[in-house]
Amino acid sequence: MASNAMQSARLIDMELYRTFLIIAETSSFTKASELVGRTPSAVSMQIKKLETLLGVPVFAREGRTVRMTSEGEALLGYARRILMLNEEAVSLFQSPSVEGEVRFGAPSDFGTRFVPNILSRFARSHPGVNVEVSLDGSPLMLDRLKKGELDLVLYTARPDSELARGGEIVFTEPLVWAGLEGGIAYDRDPLPLAVSSSGCPWRRAARSALDKVQKPYRISYTSFHSAGQEAALLADLAIAPFPASVVSPPLQILDARHGLPEIGNYHIILQKSGKAGKATHAFADHVTECFRELAQGVLPITAV
């Protein structure tokens, strides 16, 4: 009995996991308090309680920011999986039984960034729904939706574009300039760009930003997939507009210090067919929730 009581006392509340993940994502107790709807002191007390339960520190303060300790980094993966499994367990019993098929379209680059995690979670909570996935460019996805060939699509759009008003905004993040660490491509004149095919909102946003500051540039490399653009960056032959979340070593973010203007944000938009059925509505709700958790730092970009 005493052993069982000790084990129960060491169980970690889901809210502690959630607060921990948001702090890990934002590197700030203040920002985390805004996202969880608590005061900074209440958030600090939550982390203190978590550290007391574990017997180790999970964060180290560095001025106005915080970083995870090695123990915090070890906890990160567990916390994400525990929250995801908890949500899936609840949704399995609370969600109405839904069966059918969803024809889902998304930009090709989403195939490795967002889609695997979205699909794996939905399959566990809605085993009776089959999702048929198509990956292509945003304009083609929207065209197929209008023709009735798809039930639901994700696509990218600039905030000031007509496309941004065509559906539900589920995620927003900055577009940034990416280049090779220690590279010199950004210093060439005219500036060499590696971009996607014509019609890509990232390409239009990058060109618009450079045109506004009258910075000369040329389209040096074109690839429908970001992997092709990244190859040019790794060879230090060009720079490219990329989402901030995908830039990691050996690539770096380039900014005003490199003589480059801000590009601005981009939206990920969700749009359903006018004839969407129960399965499509269920999947659309699931996609929206996944991106909400991603924005809060609860859900990782790639599948767990």
N, C-alpha and C positions, 0 to 999 in steps of 0.2 A: 504493500500500500504506500509506504513512504517513497519507494522508488517511482511508482506511478505518479505521485504528487509532484516529485521533483521534475519528472519529464514534462508534465502538464505546465508547470510554472515556466518552462523554458520555451514554450510555443510562442512564435512571433505573430503579432497581429498583422492582418493584411494592410492596414493603413500605415504601419511602420515601414513595411516593404515599399509601399507606393511613394511615401515621402522620401525614403532613401533613394529611390530611382530618379525622382524628379530633381533632387539635389545633385545627384551624380551627373545628370544631363545638363543642368544649368550652371553648375559650379557656384551656386549662390543660395544661401539660406533665404535671403530676401525675395528673390525671384520665385523660389519654391513656395514660400508662404503665400504669395499672390495666386499661384496656380492651385494650391490645395485649399485656399480659403481660410487660412489660419494666420495668427500673428507670428512674427519671427521668433518670439520667445517660446510660443507653443511648438513650433517646428523644432527648435533647439531641444526642447524637452523630449520630443519624440525620438530624436536621434540619441540623446543621452540614455533614454530607456532602452533603445535598441542595443547600444553599446554595452549597457549593463547586463542585458540578457545574454549577449554573446561573450562578454568578458574581454573584448578587444575594441580599440578605436577603429571606426570605419572612415572617418574623415580627419584631415589635418588642415587647419586654417592657415592661409597664406595671404595676409593683408585683408582685402575685401572679398577675396575668393577662397574657395576651399578645393582641396583635391582629395581623391580617395587614397586611403592607405592600401598597402598590399592586401590586408584583410578585407577592406571594402571592395577591392577589385575581385577578390575571390567570391564575395557574396553576390556580386552583380548578376552573374548568370543565373544563379539559383533564384534570386528575387524575381527576375523576369519570368522564368519558367513557372514559378509558384503562382504568380498573379495570373498568368495566361491560363494555367490549368484550372484555377479557381473559377475564372470567368466562364470557361468552357463547360465545366461541371454544372454550374448554375444554369447556363443557357440551354444545356441539353434537356433539362427538366422544365424550365420555364417557357421555352420557345414552343409554339404550336408545331405539331408534326407537319413538315412540308416535304413534298416530293416534286420531282420534275427536272427540267433542264434549263440552264442559263447559258446563253451565248454571250460571252464576255470578251470585250476588246480593250487593249491597252497599248501604249507606245512600246516599241521593242525594248528600249532600255529599262523599262519597268520589269521586264521578265526576270531579271536577277536582283533587282532592288526591292520591290514591294510585293510582287505577285506570289512568290513562294510562301511567304508567311501568311498572307491573306487566305490563300487556298488551303493550307494545312489546317489552319484554325477553323475555317468554315466546314471542312470535311468532317472534323470531329464533332461539331455541334449540329450539323445538318447532313447526316449520312445518306439521306434519301434524295439529295439533290446532286445532279451531275452538272459540272461546270465545264463547258467547252471554251477553251481560251484561244484567242487570236491576238498575235502581236504584230503591230505594223505602225506606220506613222499616224500622228493624230488626225490629219485631214482625211486619210483613208478610213480610219475608224469611224469618224463622224459621218462620212458618206455612206458607209455600210449600215450605220444605225438608221439613217434616213430611209434607206432602201428596205428596211425590215430584215436585214441579214444578221443583225446583232440585237440583243436585248438590253445591253448595258455597256457603257464605255467609260474609260478614264482617258483624259487627254490633258495636255498642257496648254496654257494660254498666258499671255501678258495681262497684267491687271487692267490696262487701259484699252483692251481689245474687245470687239464685239463678242468673240468666243467666250470671254470671261463671264458674260451675262447669259450664257446659254444653258447653264446647269448649276449644280451645287458645288461650291468651292469646298473641298475637303482637306486641302493642305496648301500651305504657302511657305516658301523659303527663298533666300537670296540666291541669285545667280552671281557667280564670281568669275574672275579671270583665273585660269589655272595654267601653270607652266612648270617646267622641270626645276627642281631645287638646284640653285647655283647656275641655272641656264642663262642664256643671253638672247633668246628668241624675242623677248619683250622689248629689247633695245634696238631691234632692226628697224630700218625705215625703207619702205613702208612696213607697217606691222603685219607679220604673217599670221593668218588665222586658220585654224582647223575647225570646221563647222559641219553641221548636218546638211541634208539636202534642202533645196529651196522650199519655203513654206514652214520650216521649223521655227517656232516662236523664240527659241533661244538664239537662233541665228539672227532673226530680225531685231531682237533686243540688243544684241552685241553691236550690230551695225549701227543701230540708232544711237547708242551711247557714244560710239566713236565719231559719228557724224556731228553730234551736238557740240563736241569739243574740237571738231575739224582736225582730227588726228588721221593721217593717211594710213591706209591698210590695204591688204590684198587677200583674197581667198586663196590660200596656198594648198589646202587639202580639204577634200570633201568626203565624208563617209556617213552613210545612213545610220550606222551604229556608233555609239560613243567610244567603243573599244578601238575603232579605226582612228578616231580623232586622238585618243590617248596615245596611240602608237607614234603619231607625229610629235606629241608633246614629250614623250620619253626620249625621242631622238633629238630633242631641242630644236626642232624645225619650225615650230609654231606655238601659239598659245590658243586657248579655247574657252568659251563660256560654259561653265559647268555648275550644277547645283553645289552649294557650299558643303553639303553633307557627304559628297562623294570624293572630295579632294583630300588625299592622304599621301604620305611619302611613298615614292620619291617625287611626287608632285607637291606644289605649294600654291597657296592663294597669292595672287598678285594684285596690288592696289595702287593708290595714289603715289606711294613711295617709288613705284616703278613707272610712273607717268601715265597711269591708266585710270579712266573714269569709272564710277560706279555703274553697274548695269541695271540694278533694281531687282525686284522680286519676280517670281513667276508663280502661277497658280496650278494646282492639279484639280481638274473639274470632273465631276461625276454626272453623267446624263443617262436617263432611262428612256426606253422606248415608250411611246404612248399606249402601247398594248401590253405593257409589262404585267406578268402574272405574279402569284404569291411567291414563287421561288425567286424570281428576279427582285422583288421588293425585299425579301429576306436577305439576299446576297448584298443588295445595295446598302441596307442598314448595317450589315457586317463590315463592309468596306469603309463606310463613314466612321464607324467605331474604331476600326484599326488605325485610321489616320489620326483620329482624335488622340488616341493613346500614343501614337508616334510623336505627335506634337508636344505631348506632356513628358516624353522621355520614358514612358512605361513600356512601350513596345519597340523592340529593336527593328532596324530596317530589314535585316536579313533573317531568314527563318532560324528558329532555335531548334 
